[in-house]
Amino acid sequence: PFPPQAPAEGDVVIEGKRGLDGFASTNLDFVLRQNQIENVVLGGFLTNCCVESTMRTAYEKGYQVVTLTDCTAATSEQELEASVNNTWPMFSKPMTSEDFLGNL
């Protein structure tokens, strides 16, 4: 089992997400712009739904988007592969977390 996770002191917490998109019904865009953040890195569950919705909105709002191929999951391997191979390259730069950390 994984140890319990909690925000560290000074972390910004975005609350209020309703639905599929991390930008909808939250102040995420405002917080990112106020902090002059231009890059968004995504991981999470439901690859072909929530992750893609947030990815598309981030792209449409002008952010540079990276989606971590090994930090997402879907309800089937086929759904995951379809998203990673067909949709993600249109709206983000897909890469592994190791590649991402190596590029920092």
Secondary structure in CASP SS format (residue, H / E / C, confidence):
PFRMAT SS
TARGET T0000
AUTHOR 0000-0000-0000
METHOD secondary structure of the structure
MODEL  1
P C 1.00
F C 1.00
P C 1.00
P C 1.00
Q C 1.00
A C 1.00
P C 1.00
A C 1.00
E C 1.00
G C 1.00
D C 1.00
V C 1.00
V C 1.00
I C 1.00
E C 1.00
G C 1.00
K C 1.00
R C 1.00
G C 1.00
L C 1.00
D C 1.00
G C 1.00
F C 1.00
A C 1.00
S C 1.00
T C 1.00
N C 1.00
L H 1.00
D H 1.00
F H 1.00
V H 1.00
L H 1.00
R H 1.00
Q H 1.00
N C 1.00
Q C 1.00
I C 1.00
E C 1.00
N E 1.00
V E 1.00
V E 1.00
L E 1.00
G E 1.00
G E 1.00
F E 1.00
L C 1.00
T H 1.00
N H 1.00
C H 1.00
C H 1.00
V H 1.00
E H 1.00
S H 1.00
T H 1.00
M H 1.00
R H 1.00
T H 1.00
A H 1.00
Y H 1.00
E H 1.00
K C 1.00
G C 1.00
Y C 1.00
Q E 1.00
V E 1.00
V E 1.00
T E 1.00
L E 1.00
T E 1.00
D E 1.00
C E 1.00
T E 1.00
A E 1.00
A C 1.00
T C 1.00
S C 1.00
E H 1.00
Q H 1.00
E H 1.00
L H 1.00
E H 1.00
A H 1.00
S H 1.00
V H 1.00
N H 1.00
N H 1.00
T H 1.00
W H 1.00
P H 1.00
M H 1.00
F H 1.00
S C 1.00
K E 1.00
P E 1.00
M E 1.00
T C 1.00
S H 1.00
E H 1.00
D H 1.00
F H 1.00
L H 1.00
G H 1.00
N C 1.00
L C 1.00
END
